[in-house]
Amino acid sequence: MADLLNLNRLVYFTTVMETGSFTAAADRLDVAKAVVSHQVGRLEQELGATLLQRTTRRVTATEEGRQFYERAAIILREAEAAYGDISQSVGRPTGTLRLTASLDYGAKIVAPTIAEYLRKYPKMKVEAIFDDAISNLVDEQIDLGIRIGWLADSSNQARRLGTLQQFVVATPKLAAGLPADVSPKLAKSLPWVGNAQLRGTGQWLFSKDGETVLPELKPVMICDKTPAVLACVLAGIGLGIFPDFAVEDDIAAGRLVRVFADWTLPSGGIHAVYPPARFRPAKVRAFVDLLVAAERKRARSTG
């Protein structure tokens, strides 16, 4: 059965059919005439049928040969088209890109990057899932996941795109009512808005000049989506902890102010995560390149 799948022999046979002789076929394929004759003979042996009638003057196809040629030509055209399609997709983005990202990073960074991507590759389509819940890339057939924070161990492959800092923020009015000596040591007594999607919502490690504090935060409310947490913090319900990109505009506009600004929280990473694969499609590589550029631009603007 394996020999029947030898496409090379189909090439030799169809070329003889198209050129009308073993000599002309050998010239087209740039091989010796004996090679063409041998390969066609092997094909006939494997099929158990005579495909070509040979005389000293001409080569003619049998009825079986004509029927086989029609099918073989289709097979070779399909194989060539499939090879061409894959070769093109390796070289340039084609098809549909399916990606996932968190709500906040998706809205702030990924959405503008998608717009740039579609301008650059207008024949592409994008399916985006913005959700704070972590999607299973393999089960959901997702090409690319953008993960914020700290990666959990998995079989996925990852590339670091950038770094994020975490800020404690509150409305100016709420911050003005805090004690003058407020610090993470008093965090337990302060109102917080928690994010149910984050592991360890109730504890955060603060550092300053070699000193560390691990207070237990007491949320007065908990939301399951980051934009909802931000909306509640902007409403003055409590303090919140966010990645820098999520609140930098609100801080610049004066809607929020940093609290504990002289203390730092652990920095996290921004990663492109891929399902396991040996090769990465061009549509994914091109999008990740644009994200890297967006992260570099963001780093320069905030640095």
C-alpha positions in Angstrom: 0.0 0.0 0.0 2.9 2.4 0.8 4.2 2.0 -2.8 0.8 2.9 -4.2 1.1 6.3 -2.5 4.4 7.1 -4.2 3.5 10.4 -5.9 6.8 10.5 -7.8 5.7 7.6 -9.9 2.5 9.4 -10.7 4.6 12.3 -11.9 6.7 10.1 -14.2 3.6 8.5 -15.7 1.5 11.7 -16.2 4.5 13.4 -17.8 4.8 10.6 -20.3 1.1 11.0 -21.0 1.4 14.7 -21.5 4.6 14.7 -23.6 3.8 11.6 -25.6 7.1 9.9 -25.1 9.6 8.6 -22.5 12.3 10.8 -24.1 10.3 14.0 -23.9 9.2 13.2 -20.4 12.8 12.6 -19.3 13.8 16.0 -20.8 11.0 17.8 -19.0 11.9 16.1 -15.7 15.6 16.5 -16.3 16.3 12.8 -15.6 17.6 9.9 -17.7 15.1 8.1 -19.9 15.8 4.9 -18.2 14.6 6.3 -14.9 11.3 7.3 -16.4 10.9 3.9 -18.0 11.8 2.1 -14.7 9.4 4.2 -12.6 6.5 3.7 -15.0 7.2 0.0 -15.1 7.2 -0.2 -11.3 3.9 1.6 -11.2 2.4 -0.9 -13.7 3.6 -3.7 -11.5 2.1 -2.3 -8.4 -1.2 -1.7 -10.1 -1.2 -5.0 -11.9 -2.2 -3.3 -15.1 -0.6 -2.1 -18.4 -0.9 1.6 -18.6 1.2 2.3 -21.8 1.7 0.4 -25.0 5.3 0.8 -26.1 6.6 0.4 -29.7 9.8 1.6 -31.3 7.9 4.6 -32.8 5.3 5.7 -30.3 3.8 5.3 -26.8 0.0 5.0 -26.5 -2.2 4.7 -23.5 -4.4 1.7 -22.8 -7.9 2.2 -21.7 -6.7 1.6 -18.1 -3.9 4.1 -18.7 -6.3 6.8 -19.8 -8.6 6.3 -16.9 -5.7 6.2 -14.4 -4.2 9.4 -15.9 -7.4 11.3 -15.3 -7.4 10.4 -11.6 -3.7 10.7 -11.2 -3.7 14.2 -12.7 -6.3 15.3 -10.2 -4.3 13.9 -7.3 -1.2 15.7 -8.4 -3.0 19.0 -8.9 -4.6 18.7 -5.4 -1.2 17.9 -3.9 0.4 20.8 -5.6 -2.4 23.1 -4.5 -2.1 21.9 -0.9 1.6 22.4 -0.9 1.3 25.9 -2.3 -1.4 26.8 0.2 0.8 25.7 3.1 3.9 27.3 1.7 2.0 30.6 1.3 0.6 30.4 4.9 4.1 29.9 6.2 5.3 33.0 4.3 2.5 35.4 4.9 -0.6 35.6 7.1 -3.7 33.8 5.7 -7.0 32.6 7.1 -8.5 33.4 10.5 -6.5 34.2 13.6 -8.2 33.1 16.9 -6.9 34.7 20.0 -7.8 35.3 23.6 -6.7 38.0 26.1 -7.9 39.4 29.4 -10.6 42.0 29.3 -8.4 44.9 30.4 -5.3 44.1 28.3 -7.6 43.1 25.4 -9.3 46.5 25.4 -6.3 48.6 26.0 -3.5 46.9 23.9 -4.9 44.0 21.9 -7.8 45.7 20.2 -5.7 48.5 18.7 -3.1 45.9 17.7 -5.9 44.0 15.9 -6.8 47.1 14.0 -3.3 47.6 12.9 -3.0 44.0 12.0 -6.1 44.1 9.8 -4.9 47.3 8.1 -1.6 45.6 7.3 -3.2 42.3 6.2 -6.7 43.2 4.9 -7.5 39.6 3.8 -7.1 38.3 7.3 -9.9 37.7 9.8 -9.7 37.8 13.5 -11.8 36.1 16.2 -11.0 37.5 19.6 -12.1 36.3 23.0 -11.7 38.9 25.7 -12.3 37.3 29.1 -10.5 37.2 32.4 -11.1 33.4 32.6 -8.2 31.3 31.1 -9.2 29.5 27.9 -7.8 26.1 27.0 -6.0 26.8 23.8 -6.1 23.2 22.5 -9.6 22.4 23.3 -11.0 25.7 22.0 -8.7 25.6 18.9 -7.2 29.0 19.8 -4.0 30.1 17.9 -2.7 32.5 20.5 -3.4 33.5 24.1 -2.2 36.7 25.7 -1.6 36.0 29.4 -1.1 38.7 32.1 0.8 38.1 35.4 2.3 34.8 36.2 2.1 31.7 34.0 0.8 28.5 35.4 2.8 25.3 34.4 1.3 23.8 31.3 2.3 22.1 28.0 1.8 25.4 26.2 4.7 27.3 24.7 5.2 31.0 25.7 7.1 34.1 24.7 7.5 37.1 27.0 6.3 40.3 25.4 6.8 42.8 28.2 6.5 43.5 32.0 3.8 45.1 34.1 3.8 46.9 37.4 1.0 46.7 39.8 -0.5 49.9 41.4 -2.8 50.4 44.4 -5.3 53.1 43.4 -8.3 54.9 44.7 -10.4 58.0 43.9 -8.9 61.3 45.1 -11.8 61.7 47.5 -11.3 58.3 49.1 -7.5 58.7 49.2 -7.9 62.1 50.9 -9.9 60.4 53.7 -7.1 57.9 54.5 -4.9 58.3 57.6 -1.8 60.5 57.0 0.5 57.6 57.9 -1.4 55.0 55.7 0.8 52.1 54.6 0.3 48.4 53.7 0.6 47.7 57.4 -2.9 49.3 57.8 -4.3 47.6 54.7 -6.5 45.2 56.7 -8.5 48.1 58.0 -9.1 49.7 54.6 -12.0 49.1 52.1 -11.0 47.0 49.1 -12.6 45.9 45.9 -11.4 42.4 45.1 -11.1 40.6 41.8 -12.4 37.0 41.9 -10.4 36.0 38.9 -7.1 36.6 40.7 -5.4 33.9 42.7 -4.7 35.0 46.3 -7.0 38.0 46.1 -6.8 38.5 49.9 -3.0 38.7 50.2 -0.4 40.8 48.4 3.3 41.2 49.1 4.4 44.8 49.5 8.1 45.8 49.5 10.0 48.9 50.5 13.7 49.4 51.2 14.2 45.7 52.0 11.1 45.6 54.2 8.2 43.4 53.2 4.6 43.3 54.4 2.0 40.6 53.6 -1.3 42.1 54.8 -4.6 40.3 54.6 -6.9 42.5 52.6 -10.6 42.6 53.4 -12.7 43.4 50.3 -16.0 45.1 51.0 -17.1 43.7 47.6 -15.7 41.2 45.0 -16.3 41.4 41.2 -15.6 38.6 38.7 -14.4 40.9 35.9 -11.5 43.4 35.9 -13.5 46.2 34.2 -16.2 45.7 36.9 -13.6 46.0 39.6 -12.3 49.2 38.0 -15.8 50.7 37.7 -16.4 50.1 41.5 -13.0 51.7 42.4 -13.9 54.7 40.2 -17.2 54.9 42.0 -15.3 55.3 45.3 -16.3 52.0 46.9 -12.8 51.0 47.8 -9.2 50.7 46.8 -8.1 48.3 44.0 -4.9 46.7 42.7 -4.4 46.9 38.9 -1.7 46.4 36.3 -0.2 49.7 35.2 -1.7 49.7 31.7 -5.2 49.3 33.1 -5.2 52.6 35.2 -2.5 54.8 33.6 -5.1 56.9 31.7 -7.3 57.3 34.8 -4.3 58.4 36.9 -3.2 60.8 34.2 -6.7 62.3 34.0 -6.9 62.6 37.8 -9.8 60.2 38.2 -7.5 57.9 40.3 -4.5 58.4 42.4 -1.9 55.9 43.6 -1.9 54.8 47.2 1.2 53.3 48.9 3.2 54.8 45.9 6.5 54.3 47.7 5.8 50.6 48.1 6.1 48.1 45.3 4.2 45.0 44.5 5.7 42.0 42.5 6.0 42.8 38.8 4.4 40.4 36.4 4.9 39.4 32.8 2.9 39.8 29.6 3.2 36.6 27.6 2.1 35.3 24.2 1.1 31.7 24.8 0.8 29.1 22.0 -0.6 25.6 21.9 2.2 22.9 21.4 3.4 22.9 17.9 6.7 22.6 16.1 6.1 25.4 13.7 4.2 28.7 14.2 1.9 29.9 11.4 2.7 33.3 9.8 -0.6 34.7 11.0 0.5 34.2 14.6 4.1 35.3 14.1 2.9 38.5 12.4 0.5 39.4 15.2 3.0 38.7 18.0 5.5 41.0 16.2 3.0 43.8 16.3 2.3 43.1 20.0 6.0 43.3 20.8 6.2 46.6 19.0 3.1 47.9 21.0 4.7 46.8 24.3 8.0 48.5 23.5 6.1 51.7 22.6 4.1 51.4 25.9 7.3 50.8 27.9 8.9 54.0 26.4 5.9 56.1 27.1 5.7 55.0 30.7 9.4 54.8 31.4 
